[in-house]
Amino acid sequence: MNGFLSNDHLLSGIFFQLGHHSDSAGMFSILAKARSAAV
């Protein structure tokens, strides 16, 4: 589970960075939902 959380944190950072250049808000929302479901 720790590995998943680490990867999720990394992906969140990537999506946050991409958010400045493209509409990744939808992708971030999906990621957030997946994280909530996994907890």
CHARMM internal coordinates of N, CA and C (Angstrom, degrees):
IC EDIT
DIST 1 N 1 CA 1.4672
DIST 1 CA 1 C 1.5350
ANGL 1 N 1 CA 1 C 110.36
DIST 1 C 2 N 1.3352
ANGL 1 CA 1 C 2 N 116.31
DIHE 1 N 1 CA 1 C 2 N -35.37
DIST 2 N 2 CA 1.4582
ANGL 1 C 2 N 2 CA 119.76
DIHE 1 CA 1 C 2 N 2 CA 178.09
DIST 2 CA 2 C 1.5311
ANGL 2 N 2 CA 2 C 111.10
DIHE 1 C 2 N 2 CA 2 C -61.11
DIST 2 C 3 N 1.3396
ANGL 2 CA 2 C 3 N 115.75
DIHE 2 N 2 CA 2 C 3 N -38.99
DIST 3 N 3 CA 1.4491
ANGL 2 C 3 N 3 CA 119.97
DIHE 2 CA 2 C 3 N 3 CA 178.99
DIST 3 CA 3 C 1.5160
ANGL 3 N 3 CA 3 C 111.13
DIHE 2 C 3 N 3 CA 3 C -63.38
DIST 3 C 4 N 1.3292
ANGL 3 CA 3 C 4 N 116.14
DIHE 3 N 3 CA 3 C 4 N -40.21
DIST 4 N 4 CA 1.4612
ANGL 3 C 4 N 4 CA 120.65
DIHE 3 CA 3 C 4 N 4 CA 179.28
DIST 4 CA 4 C 1.5230
ANGL 4 N 4 CA 4 C 110.30
DIHE 3 C 4 N 4 CA 4 C -62.86
DIST 4 C 5 N 1.3149
ANGL 4 CA 4 C 5 N 115.65
DIHE 4 N 4 CA 4 C 5 N -45.18
DIST 5 N 5 CA 1.4622
ANGL 4 C 5 N 5 CA 119.96
DIHE 4 CA 4 C 5 N 5 CA -179.03
DIST 5 CA 5 C 1.5216
ANGL 5 N 5 CA 5 C 111.02
DIHE 4 C 5 N 5 CA 5 C -63.96
DIST 5 C 6 N 1.3324
ANGL 5 CA 5 C 6 N 116.56
DIHE 5 N 5 CA 5 C 6 N -37.69
DIST 6 N 6 CA 1.4555
ANGL 5 C 6 N 6 CA 120.42
DIHE 5 CA 5 C 6 N 6 CA 178.75
DIST 6 CA 6 C 1.5271
ANGL 6 N 6 CA 6 C 110.14
DIHE 5 C 6 N 6 CA 6 C -64.74
DIST 6 C 7 N 1.3284
ANGL 6 CA 6 C 7 N 116.87
DIHE 6 N 6 CA 6 C 7 N -45.36
DIST 7 N 7 CA 1.4585
ANGL 6 C 7 N 7 CA 121.15
DIHE 6 CA 6 C 7 N 7 CA 179.45
DIST 7 CA 7 C 1.5216
ANGL 7 N 7 CA 7 C 110.33
DIHE 6 C 7 N 7 CA 7 C -64.55
DIST 7 C 8 N 1.3388
ANGL 7 CA 7 C 8 N 116.41
DIHE 7 N 7 CA 7 C 8 N -39.73
DIST 8 N 8 CA 1.4587
ANGL 7 C 8 N 8 CA 120.53
DIHE 7 CA 7 C 8 N 8 CA 179.88
DIST 8 CA 8 C 1.5243
ANGL 8 N 8 CA 8 C 109.94
DIHE 7 C 8 N 8 CA 8 C -62.82
DIST 8 C 9 N 1.3123
ANGL 8 CA 8 C 9 N 116.35
DIHE 8 N 8 CA 8 C 9 N -41.55
DIST 9 N 9 CA 1.4671
ANGL 8 C 9 N 9 CA 120.74
DIHE 8 CA 8 C 9 N 9 CA 179.24
DIST 9 CA 9 C 1.5234
ANGL 9 N 9 CA 9 C 109.97
DIHE 8 C 9 N 9 CA 9 C -62.82
DIST 9 C 10 N 1.3197
ANGL 9 CA 9 C 10 N 116.25
DIHE 9 N 9 CA 9 C 10 N -42.39
DIST 10 N 10 CA 1.4614
ANGL 9 C 10 N 10 CA 121.59
DIHE 9 CA 9 C 10 N 10 CA 179.28
DIST 10 CA 10 C 1.5264
ANGL 10 N 10 CA 10 C 110.50
DIHE 9 C 10 N 10 CA 10 C -63.89
DIST 10 C 11 N 1.3301
ANGL 10 CA 10 C 11 N 116.39
DIHE 10 N 10 CA 10 C 11 N -46.93
DIST 11 N 11 CA 1.4598
ANGL 10 C 11 N 11 CA 121.12
DIHE 10 CA 10 C 11 N 11 CA 179.79
DIST 11 CA 11 C 1.5228
ANGL 11 N 11 CA 11 C 110.79
DIHE 10 C 11 N 11 CA 11 C -63.02
DIST 11 C 12 N 1.3280
ANGL 11 CA 11 C 12 N 116.52
DIHE 11 N 11 CA 11 C 12 N -38.78
DIST 12 N 12 CA 1.4597
ANGL 11 C 12 N 12 CA 120.28
DIHE 11 CA 11 C 12 N 12 CA 178.74
DIST 12 CA 12 C 1.5168
ANGL 12 N 12 CA 12 C 110.10
DIHE 11 C 12 N 12 CA 12 C -60.39
DIST 12 C 13 N 1.3421
ANGL 12 CA 12 C 13 N 115.97
DIHE 12 N 12 CA 12 C 13 N -41.21
DIST 13 N 13 CA 1.4544
ANGL 12 C 13 N 13 CA 120.61
DIHE 12 CA 12 C 13 N 13 CA 178.63
DIST 13 CA 13 C 1.5215
ANGL 13 N 13 CA 13 C 111.08
DIHE 12 C 13 N 13 CA 13 C -64.05
DIST 13 C 14 N 1.3215
ANGL 13 CA 13 C 14 N 116.47
DIHE 13 N 13 CA 13 C 14 N -41.43
DIST 14 N 14 CA 1.4654
ANGL 13 C 14 N 14 CA 121.46
DIHE 13 CA 13 C 14 N 14 CA 179.86
DIST 14 CA 14 C 1.5212
ANGL 14 N 14 CA 14 C 109.91
DIHE 13 C 14 N 14 CA 14 C -63.89
DIST 14 C 15 N 1.3418
ANGL 14 CA 14 C 15 N 116.76
DIHE 14 N 14 CA 14 C 15 N -46.94
DIST 15 N 15 CA 1.4621
ANGL 14 C 15 N 15 CA 120.35
DIHE 14 CA 14 C 15 N 15 CA -179.53
DIST 15 CA 15 C 1.5267
ANGL 15 N 15 CA 15 C 110.68
DIHE 14 C 15 N 15 CA 15 C -63.80
DIST 15 C 16 N 1.3460
ANGL 15 CA 15 C 16 N 115.75
DIHE 15 N 15 CA 15 C 16 N -35.79
DIST 16 N 16 CA 1.4607
ANGL 15 C 16 N 16 CA 119.90
DIHE 15 CA 15 C 16 N 16 CA 178.47
DIST 16 CA 16 C 1.5202
ANGL 16 N 16 CA 16 C 110.31
DIHE 15 C 16 N 16 CA 16 C -63.63
DIST 16 C 17 N 1.3258
ANGL 16 CA 16 C 17 N 116.38
DIHE 16 N 16 CA 16 C 17 N -42.51
DIST 17 N 17 CA 1.4652
ANGL 16 C 17 N 17 CA 121.67
DIHE 16 CA 16 C 17 N 17 CA 178.54
DIST 17 CA 17 C 1.5290
ANGL 17 N 17 CA 17 C 110.28
DIHE 16 C 17 N 17 CA 17 C -63.91
DIST 17 C 18 N 1.3368
ANGL 17 CA 17 C 18 N 116.38
DIHE 17 N 17 CA 17 C 18 N -45.97
DIST 18 N 18 CA 1.4607
ANGL 17 C 18 N 18 CA 121.08
DIHE 17 CA 17 C 18 N 18 CA -178.52
DIST 18 CA 18 C 1.5183
ANGL 18 N 18 CA 18 C 111.38
DIHE 17 C 18 N 18 CA 18 C -66.30
DIST 18 C 19 N 1.3319
ANGL 18 CA 18 C 19 N 115.84
DIHE 18 N 18 CA 18 C 19 N -26.55
DIST 19 N 19 CA 1.4597
ANGL 18 C 19 N 19 CA 120.41
DIHE 18 CA 18 C 19 N 19 CA -177.86
DIST 19 CA 19 C 1.5214
ANGL 19 N 19 CA 19 C 113.42
DIHE 18 C 19 N 19 CA 19 C -57.79
DIST 19 C 20 N 1.3338
ANGL 19 CA 19 C 20 N 116.46
DIHE 19 N 19 CA 19 C 20 N -24.34
DIST 20 N 20 CA 1.4510
ANGL 19 C 20 N 20 CA 120.49
DIHE 19 CA 19 C 20 N 20 CA 179.95
DIST 20 CA 20 C 1.5291
ANGL 20 N 20 CA 20 C 111.85
DIHE 19 C 20 N 20 CA 20 C -75.61
DIST 20 C 21 N 1.3198
ANGL 20 CA 20 C 21 N 116.42
DIHE 20 N 20 CA 20 C 21 N -16.05
DIST 21 N 21 CA 1.4626
ANGL 20 C 21 N 21 CA 119.87
DIHE 20 CA 20 C 21 N 21 CA -174.59
DIST 21 CA 21 C 1.5221
ANGL 21 N 21 CA 21 C 113.21
DIHE 20 C 21 N 21 CA 21 C -118.42
DIST 21 C 22 N 1.3316
ANGL 21 CA 21 C 22 N 116.08
DIHE 21 N 21 CA 21 C 22 N -19.24
DIST 22 N 22 CA 1.4554
ANGL 21 C 22 N 22 CA 118.36
DIHE 21 CA 21 C 22 N 22 CA -178.98
DIST 22 CA 22 C 1.5231
ANGL 22 N 22 CA 22 C 110.24
DIHE 21 C 22 N 22 CA 22 C -150.51
DIST 22 C 23 N 1.3183
ANGL 22 CA 22 C 23 N 116.26
DIHE 22 N 22 CA 22 C 23 N 169.78
DIST 23 N 23 CA 1.4561
ANGL 22 C 23 N 23 CA 120.60
DIHE 22 CA 22 C 23 N 23 CA -178.25
DIST 23 CA 23 C 1.5217
ANGL 23 N 23 CA 23 C 109.52
DIHE 22 C 23 N 23 CA 23 C -82.19
DIST 23 C 24 N 1.3138
ANGL 23 CA 23 C 24 N 116.27
DIHE 23 N 23 CA 23 C 24 N 83.11
DIST 24 N 24 CA 1.4623
ANGL 23 C 24 N 24 CA 120.71
DIHE 23 CA 23 C 24 N 24 CA -179.64
DIST 24 CA 24 C 1.5260
ANGL 24 N 24 CA 24 C 110.70
DIHE 23 C 24 N 24 CA 24 C -102.75
DIST 24 C 25 N 1.3308
ANGL 24 CA 24 C 25 N 116.37
DIHE 24 N 24 CA 24 C 25 N 7.92
DIST 25 N 25 CA 1.4593
ANGL 24 C 25 N 25 CA 120.60
DIHE 24 CA 24 C 25 N 25 CA -179.93
DIST 25 CA 25 C 1.5248
ANGL 25 N 25 CA 25 C 109.62
DIHE 24 C 25 N 25 CA 25 C -59.49
DIST 25 C 26 N 1.3347
ANGL 25 CA 25 C 26 N 116.15
DIHE 25 N 25 CA 25 C 26 N -38.49
DIST 26 N 26 CA 1.4574
ANGL 25 C 26 N 26 CA 120.45
DIHE 25 CA 25 C 26 N 26 CA 178.71
DIST 26 CA 26 C 1.5219
ANGL 26 N 26 CA 26 C 110.98
DIHE 25 C 26 N 26 CA 26 C -63.92
DIST 26 C 27 N 1.3285
ANGL 26 CA 26 C 27 N 116.11
DIHE 26 N 26 CA 26 C 27 N -41.42
DIST 27 N 27 CA 1.4602
ANGL 26 C 27 N 27 CA 120.59
DIHE 26 CA 26 C 27 N 27 CA 179.23
DIST 27 CA 27 C 1.5276
ANGL 27 N 27 CA 27 C 110.17
DIHE 26 C 27 N 27 CA 27 C -65.87
DIST 27 C 28 N 1.3207
ANGL 27 CA 27 C 28 N 116.49
DIHE 27 N 27 CA 27 C 28 N -40.30
DIST 28 N 28 CA 1.4586
ANGL 27 C 28 N 28 CA 120.79
DIHE 27 CA 27 C 28 N 28 CA 179.20
DIST 28 CA 28 C 1.5258
ANGL 28 N 28 CA 28 C 109.82
DIHE 27 C 28 N 28 CA 28 C -64.22
DIST 28 C 29 N 1.3356
ANGL 28 CA 28 C 29 N 116.19
DIHE 28 N 28 CA 28 C 29 N -38.50
DIST 29 N 29 CA 1.4647
ANGL 28 C 29 N 29 CA 121.00
DIHE 28 CA 28 C 29 N 29 CA 179.17
DIST 29 CA 29 C 1.5183
ANGL 29 N 29 CA 29 C 110.21
DIHE 28 C 29 N 29 CA 29 C -62.74
DIST 29 C 30 N 1.3429
ANGL 29 CA 29 C 30 N 116.32
DIHE 29 N 29 CA 29 C 30 N -43.46
DIST 30 N 30 CA 1.4682
ANGL 29 C 30 N 30 CA 121.53
DIHE 29 CA 29 C 30 N 30 CA 178.41
DIST 30 CA 30 C 1.5246
ANGL 30 N 30 CA 30 C 109.39
DIHE 29 C 30 N 30 CA 30 C -62.17
DIST 30 C 31 N 1.3221
ANGL 30 CA 30 C 31 N 116.35
DIHE 30 N 30 CA 30 C 31 N -42.75
DIST 31 N 31 CA 1.4610
ANGL 30 C 31 N 31 CA 121.39
DIHE 30 CA 30 C 31 N 31 CA -179.82
DIST 31 CA 31 C 1.5272
ANGL 31 N 31 CA 31 C 110.06
DIHE 30 C 31 N 31 CA 31 C -62.98
DIST 31 C 32 N 1.3256
ANGL 31 CA 31 C 32 N 116.43
DIHE 31 N 31 CA 31 C 32 N -42.96
DIST 32 N 32 CA 1.4589
ANGL 31 C 32 N 32 CA 121.20
DIHE 31 CA 31 C 32 N 32 CA 179.96
DIST 32 CA 32 C 1.5275
ANGL 32 N 32 CA 32 C 110.47
DIHE 31 C 32 N 32 CA 32 C -63.06
DIST 32 C 33 N 1.3428
ANGL 32 CA 32 C 33 N 116.70
DIHE 32 N 32 CA 32 C 33 N -41.32
DIST 33 N 33 CA 1.4633
ANGL 32 C 33 N 33 CA 120.78
DIHE 32 CA 32 C 33 N 33 CA 179.23
DIST 33 CA 33 C 1.5186
ANGL 33 N 33 CA 33 C 110.45
DIHE 32 C 33 N 33 CA 33 C -65.00
DIST 33 C 34 N 1.3301
ANGL 33 CA 33 C 34 N 116.00
DIHE 33 N 33 CA 33 C 34 N -41.34
DIST 34 N 34 CA 1.4702
ANGL 33 C 34 N 34 CA 120.49
DIHE 33 CA 33 C 34 N 34 CA 179.58
DIST 34 CA 34 C 1.5217
ANGL 34 N 34 CA 34 C 110.04
DIHE 33 C 34 N 34 CA 34 C -63.28
DIST 34 C 35 N 1.3269
ANGL 34 CA 34 C 35 N 116.81
DIHE 34 N 34 CA 34 C 35 N -40.43
DIST 35 N 35 CA 1.4530
ANGL 34 C 35 N 35 CA 121.76
DIHE 34 CA 34 C 35 N 35 CA 179.29
DIST 35 CA 35 C 1.5320
ANGL 35 N 35 CA 35 C 109.78
DIHE 34 C 35 N 35 CA 35 C -64.53
DIST 35 C 36 N 1.3173
ANGL 35 CA 35 C 36 N 116.75
DIHE 35 N 35 CA 35 C 36 N -43.96
DIST 36 N 36 CA 1.4631
ANGL 35 C 36 N 36 CA 120.84
DIHE 35 CA 35 C 36 N 36 CA -179.56
DIST 36 CA 36 C 1.5221
ANGL 36 N 36 CA 36 C 110.66
DIHE 35 C 36 N 36 CA 36 C -62.81
DIST 36 C 37 N 1.3215
ANGL 36 CA 36 C 37 N 116.40
DIHE 36 N 36 CA 36 C 37 N -39.74
DIST 37 N 37 CA 1.4656
ANGL 36 C 37 N 37 CA 121.25
DIHE 36 CA 36 C 37 N 37 CA -179.18
DIST 37 CA 37 C 1.5231
ANGL 37 N 37 CA 37 C 111.07
DIHE 36 C 37 N 37 CA 37 C -69.08
DIST 37 C 38 N 1.3401
ANGL 37 CA 37 C 38 N 116.45
DIHE 37 N 37 CA 37 C 38 N -28.91
DIST 38 N 38 CA 1.4591
ANGL 37 C 38 N 38 CA 120.73
DIHE 37 CA 37 C 38 N 38 CA -176.42
DIST 38 CA 38 C 1.5344
ANGL 38 N 38 CA 38 C 111.95
DIHE 37 C 38 N 38 CA 38 C -82.88
DIST 38 C 39 N 1.3129
ANGL 38 CA 38 C 39 N 116.58
DIHE 38 N 38 CA 38 C 39 N -21.59
DIST 39 N 39 CA 1.4678
ANGL 38 C 39 N 39 CA 120.36
DIHE 38 CA 38 C 39 N 39 CA -177.96
DIST 39 CA 39 C 1.5225
ANGL 39 N 39 CA 39 C 110.24
DIHE 38 C 39 N 39 CA 39 C -70.37
END
COOR INIT
IC SEED 1 N 1 CA 1 C
IC BUILD
